[in-house]
Amino acid sequence: MILGHHYQSDAVIQFADFTGDSLKLSQLAAAQTRARYIVFCGVHFMAESADVLSSPEQAVILPTLSAGCAMADMAEAPDVELALTELRAMTDARIVPVTYVNSTAAIKAITARAGGACCTSSNVRNVFEWAFRPQAEGGAGAGKILAIPDRHLAMNTAEAMGYTPDDWAIWNPHEPDGGLTRPQVARAKFLLWLGQCYVHQLFKPAHVEAIRKQDPAIRVIVHPECPREVVHLADASGSTEQIIRAVSAAPAGSKWAVGTESNLVNRLAKQHPDQSIRVLSNAAALCVQMARIDLPHLLWALDNLANGRVVNRVRVDAAVAADARVALQRMIDIKAVRDATERR
Ligand code: SF4
């Protein structure tokens, strides 16, 4: 089975049996029990999740092992352990980690052991709501959420839930106690890990303003990994799956400026020639890590499989996988997924 993330190039995606975002691909990997080999055209943390969720008889293959994720690299397991220890020394409130799937399996395992769950950009709000729900009502009973590793996704989601900047504080893993004082921790409902996706940081408020000036009728939809100021100005925000649904449901003649990775946006434009769809900025917003999975590497991996050789297998240590599975399964069990959040 070949899985293709939405940010892959057309050259690779044409060979994918299934395409999707992280949540959808994780669920597919778990459901396709008859696939002996799962060739994951995505980045390393996604292949790890597929290995964690699939059976031991299935091999997960990443055509290029150097396809990592810059955001996932911003949180390391020892730093997350230390953050939990430091936070517990600074407050009596129950700290529950909510970890974006863009993270290593080791961090997902720590999350499970601390009573937390994973999330994707599709279901992060549902997971936050679950985290704050009392344990007697099936939630995690969090007094505070430690949101790892993307501060923008967490901030935008907290704001959509009605929280304000007074309700969060940035946890800087490079400073003692995250660079925070006890009163700052006491006040915050959300501790936001200092991490971000460089692709979505390319989008600026000036892009939204310029495009609206050119065409006041255009609708702007952005990914919640974008800075808060960009999300504020957009007409809607949502995960890649939510963006795809919003554009696909729009009538012919609709005009969109989309703030997310260029491969996805350009493919949407090809799939909907009756609409006008473009990237929000004039510069390409490409994930260079995703681009490392190119056609030669995919063909190399498949040729080796055809010759009985399994190359670039991604395997997670069994004990880590067992705990990471708990965090991923909690996420999958928190079902409700919303459509793109309308702002205007
Ligand atoms: S687009 Fe950003 S978050 Fe997604 S894989 Fe690339 S670096 Fe990571």
Residues whose N, C-alpha, C, O or C-beta is under 5 A from the ligand:
A	BS01	SF4	V43 G68 C69 A70 M71 N102 C197 Y198 V199 C287
